[in-house]
Amino acid sequence: MTKQTTPSILLTGATGTIGYALAQQLSAQGLPFRALVRCLENSQGLRALPGATVVAGDLNDTNSIARALDGIEKAFLLTNSSEQAETLQNNFVEAAAQAGLQQIVKLSQLAADPHSPVRFLRYHAAVEEKIKQSGIPYTFLRPNLFMQGLLGFREPIAQMGKFFAAIGDAAISLVDIRDIAAVAAKALTEAGHENKIYTLTGPEALTHQQLAERLSEALGRTITFIDVTPADMRQALDRAGFPAWQAEGLIEDYAHYARGEASGISTAIPGITGRPARNFRQFAQDYAAVFQRPSQPGSPSSAVARE
């Protein structure tokens, strides 16, 4: 069989955590792909991956989207959760419909709902509906809180042995982004995932206190979780430089978690990938070195935006 050399898959968000993990997995499988990025200078790691073709473009520019989609059959849709996210993703969907795209795999979020009090969940639901109305076959991935979101606490964990959030003792079935990327790779390269919605979680629901205990085991020192008020968390987000819209959304997100609405466990990851979903103990071991050293100055220390 002749090995495919022309990309038929387009990735957006490929310089972010999930998008880059997906790019790595496609590359490791010998599958060529095209990645649409805003800035070529910030994509050196991506461009170094075998099989990667990186093109510059802007989801505000329908012409650049159309150029990126030329010859593409399937696409992975991801932007960061900014105030412009819904508009940018809708722009992509409209261009994809014009281009005759055969499938969109969209990164959404657990509990996406047009009537949710959480703005992130509302915009994801709106884009999902836009895709359905376009007639393009879709796969919606709805992950829970990312384990890698804890990397946003690396500075206080490394320096003080503490991390903070407004969540109380609610349990969350956190998911590893590497598993999300593995499901996305399957959806982009195998038949049978069209017009499906997958809820993606880890194999267990844990409180933040339990997360601290598992981090303590992995790091060999005591890590403490401190519950704070939403107002305190908002002040920390402001100090870390989060835009107001995003900071307010994160407060809404954590209120959603605190209500116990993110503790359910899905078997979609092992069902699709054929491998167990990573648990938090494994994540803590894999990333122990990151939490053992201070992060670069200026990185957010109290929360991480979903991407």
Buried (B, 14 or more C-beta within 10 A) or exposed (E): EEEEEEBBBBBBBBBBBBBBBBBBBBBEEEBBBBBBBBEEEEBEEBEEBEBBEBBBBBBEEBEBBBBBBEEBBBBBBBBEBBEBBBBBBBBBBBBBBEBEBBBBBBBBBBBBEEEBEBBBBBBBBBBBEBBEEBEBBBBBBBBBBBBBBBBBBBBBBBEEBBBBBBBBEBBBBBBBBBBBBBBBBBBBBEEEBEEBBBBBBBBBBBBBBBBBBBBBBBBEEEBBBBBBEBEBBBBBBEEBEBEEBBBBBBBBBBBBBBEBBBBBEBEBBEEBBEEEBBBBBBBBEBBBEBBBEEBEEEBBBBBBBBB
